[in-house]
C-alpha cells in the first residue's frame, strides 16, 4: 500500500508539462535527498528499516549481470525494481557502483520476461524512477540511449491501454489500468522534455503519458 501512496504523491506533486523545458534530475521524489525525512531520520524507525531494505536490494543488484538472464528474478518488473533500488542507494551513499548497476539495468531494459499485461507497466514506473535518480551520473551517449529505450517502453505500455486505439471502451481499472495509469504518469514526468531526437517510430509522447497518469487515472 505504501508504494501506491508514493506513486500518487509523485503524480500530484509534479505538474503537467505545458512546454518542452529541460528537466533537472533528480526531480520526481526530491531535488536533494539530504532534505528528505528518510535521509535525515535514517537512524530511527521506520526509516532505518526502509533504508536497510533499499540497500539490501541494491547490494544484491550489484552482484547481477543485467545483460543476461536473472533466473528467478528475470521478470521485467523485478529487473526494474533492482534498478530503482540501486538508484536510491546511489543517492543515499553517493557510491558510483550503485549508479553503474542501475545504468547497466537501464541499458538492458529491453530484456526480461513478461508473464502478465501489468509486467511492462510496473517495469516502466521503476525504470523511470531509476533514470531520474542516476541521470546526473550518465554520460551524454548513455543518457540518450536510456531515454530512447524508456520512451519506447512508455509508448508500448501506452498503446496497450486500449489495444492501440482499437478498443477505446476497454477499462479494467482494478485488474490492470489502476496499475498502468500511475506508471504512465511517472514516465511522463521523467521524460517531460523528451522530443524524440532520433525519430523513433513512436505513436505517443510525454503529453500523452502524463495525461494517462492524471486525466485517465481519475476519470
N, C-alpha and C positions, 0 to 999 in steps of 0.2 A: 504493500500500500504506500510506503514511504516513497518508492520510485515514481508512482503516478502523481503524487502531490508535487514532487520535484519537477516532473515534466510539465505539468500545468503551470507551475510557477514560472518556468522558463518562458512559456508562451505568453503569459500575462505581463512579464517584465520587459520582454523585447518587443518594441513597437514594430509594426509592419514597415517595410522599406518602400517609400514612395518614389525614390530616385536612386540611381546607381551611385552610391557613395562608398568609398573604401571602408571596409570593416576592419577594425583593430582587434586583434586576438591577444589573450582570451577575452570573451565578452558575454558568452551565454550565461554563465553562472556567476562570474565575478571579473573584475578588471585586475584586481590584486588579491591573491589568495590570502595574504597576511592580514587582510581586513575582514576576513570571514570568521564567524564564530567557531567553525570546525577547526580552523587553524589556531586560533587564539586559545581555545579551551581543549586542545588535543591531549592534555594530560589528565582530564577528568571525563567521567562517563556522561552521556553515551558517546561523545565524540572520540574518546580514546579507542573504544571497541570498533567504531566505524573506520577510523584511520588504520587500525591494525588489519581489518578485513581488506581494505583497499590495498595496503602494502603487501599483504599476503598474496592476493591475486596478482598484483604486479610482479612480485618476485617469481611467482610460478610462470608468468608470461615470459620473463627474460630467459627462461630455460627452453622455450619452444621455438621451433623453426616455422614461421608463418608462411614460408614459401612452399611448404609441403602440407601433408595432412596432419591434423592434430589428434587423430584417432577418435577416442570417445568424445572429444571436445571440438570436433570439426564442424559442427553446425554453425552456420554463418553468424548467428547472434552470439554464440559462445566466443567465437573469434573476436567479434566486435567488442564484447564486454571486456575481454583481456586488453584490447587496445585502449578502451576508455579508462580502465583502472591504471594501466601503465601511464597514461596521460595525467591522471590525477597524481600518481606517485611522482612524476616529473615536477609538477607544480609544488607538491609538498616538500620534496627533498632537493630539487634542483639538479639531480643526478642525470647525466646525459644518457646512461644506459637505459633508463626508462623511456626517454624520448626516442631513442634509437629503436627500441622494441615496438613502441606504438607506430613509429614510422614504417617499419617493416610490415606490420599488420595492415596498416592503411594502404600501402602499396600493393598488398596481396588481397585486397577486399573482394576481388572477383572470385576468389577461391572459397571453399566451404560448401557443405551440403545444406539443402533446404528441404525440410520434410513437410512443412505446412505453409499456408499463404502468409502467415504472420512472420515467418523467419526473416525474410528480407526487410520487412518494415522495422522489426526490432533491431536488426543489424544497422539499418540506416541511422536510427537515432543515436546509438552508441558510437558509431563511426564519426558522426557529425560532431559529437562532444569531444571525442578523441582528437579530431583535427583541430578544433578550437583550442584545446589545451596545449598542443605541441607546436602549433603553427609558427610561433616565433623562432623555433629551433630549426625550421626547414630551410634548405637552400631553394633558390628560385625554381630549379628544374623539378625537384620533388614536390614542391608546393603546387605547381601547375598540374603535374600528373595526378596527384591526390585529388585536387579539386575536380579535374575531369572525371575521374573514377567515381567520386562521390556524387557528382551531378548526374552521371549515367545511372547510378543506382537509384537516386532520387526520382529520376524520370521513369525508371522501370516500376518503382513502387507506386508512383502517381498514376501511371497508366493502368495499373492493376486495380485501382479504386473501383472502376466500373467497366472492367474488361476493355480498356482502351476506348471508352466512349460508346461502346456497343450496348451497354446495359446500364444506362444512367439512372434507372429506377431502383437499382440494387443497393440496399442499405442493410448491413448486418453489423450493427454497432457493437452489440455485446460480444460477439464472437470474433470480429475482425476489425471493423473500422474504428472502434473505440481504442484499439491499439495502434492502428495505422495513422490516423489523423495527427495525433501529437508528434509522432516521429517525423511526419512531413513538415510540420511547423518548425521543428528543431533544425532540420536540413535547410529550410528556407531562411532561417535566421543566420545559420553558419555560413551560407553561401549567398547572402543578400547582395553582394557585389559581383556575383559571377555573371559574366557576359558571353560565355561560350566562345572564347577566342580562337579555338581550333575547329570551329564549325562542326561539332559533333552532331549526329542525326537525332537530336532531342526533339520531343514534341511538347515539352513543358519547361518552365523555368522557375526561378526563385519566387516570383509573384504568385504563381500557381501553387507552389509548395506551401508558401505562407498562408494563402487562402484556405488550403486544406486543413492547416493547423489552427485556424482561427474561425473563419466562417463555417466551414464544413463541420468542424468539431462541435459547434454549439447549435447548429440548425438541424 
